[in-house]
Amino acid sequence: MRSFAERRFPVRGLVMGTVGVLLLAGCTVEDPTPTPTPVPPPVSSTASAGAELVCGVDKADIELVTGNPVSRWDGDLVVHDGIGSGRCEAFSDAAGGQVFVVELAPATSDEAKHRRDLVDGLVGNPASLVYDPAVADGAVWGSGDGPGARPVVATNSSVFWGQTLIYVYVSPLAPWRDGPADHLALTEQIAATYSLQRPTPTPIPTPPPTPPSVPSTASAGAELVCGVDKADIELVTGSPVSRWEGDLLVHDGIGSGRCEVFSDARDWQVFVVELTPVTAEEAQLKHAEMDGWVGDPPSLVYDPSQADGAIWGSRDNPGPRLTATTNSSIFWGPTLIDVYVRPLDTWRDGPADHLALTSQIARTYGLQRPTP
């Protein structure tokens, strides 16, 4: 009679053989090569020869950037003495409504003056991208600074073309489009169609000497305002601090509260700090905004090795444009630290300033620095 071990052996052999077959099969199956993201065709700065024009733009290009067929359009764009005016709208039955709008307005009109303030950051939401002055005098809203996978609800741009404001609205923007490049090319098509004189590029001013940076800790013996060295607030805002109010509190290592700083020279708030527990609904909403799921996309998301946060309304390096407001949100352990600066003084490095100011606040209130 066979032993128990001998009786089990055939089963073990069957199991080992099966495993061997599976391993062999596993060795011969290769992972599929990832499909590269297709690069979308760019929009030309001039309409194709013989193209059907809609609102001064090649109809095919409107369909390219919106991802929808154009069904109809109405409105008039006219030019008198080299200055454009009027409004034209394109519609798509597939999208259920308006997908493309062009407005022309004299640069001296109230509408153009309002959009001038928007471009310069003096009113409204900060632009997603302000064009390099050597390229165009204008800005775009609602778009990232390059191709992206997430369709946005709408993008719009305002570009001053000589004596005419050219406003372009696109909704929806097809996925993986480069919003700023599309809007600039569409604007150039409109200008070419209506023979609007191309403006002379604005010369880029010579930068002044590098401004002093904000340290990540307040100076010894400094007068603290909202957890920050008062001199540093005056440095980044370019305004003397007149008074401040509000309280910032820390309980069990978690911050809360709001502190506001005012300058009589500006007649408004110039600096605001808010501390919020990360479990609060406001903090969770801010994280969604930082990740680009709601609201306006941030100007810059910090490298995770530096900070878990983002900044809105600022260039990613020192620049000459005086913005109305810059604000940052940085998650510092169990506390969200929001910092608002208005105005940001000229030629400041907004992201660096906000990170240093946030570090000062965290150190002042003993907030534990998160692990990168």
MOJOBEL-V593307 format. One record per helix or strand of 2 or more residues. SS is the DSSP state (H for helix, E for strand). FROM is the first residue (numbers start at 0). TO is the last residue. Records with the same first field share a line. If there is no record, write none. Layout:
SS: FROM-TO  FROM-TO
This chain:
H: 3-27  58-65  109-118  178-192  229-236  280-289  349-363
E: 52-53  56-57  71-79  82-91  96-105  128-129  136-140  154-160  163-169  223-224  227-228  242-250  253-262  267-276  299-300  307-311  325-331  334-340
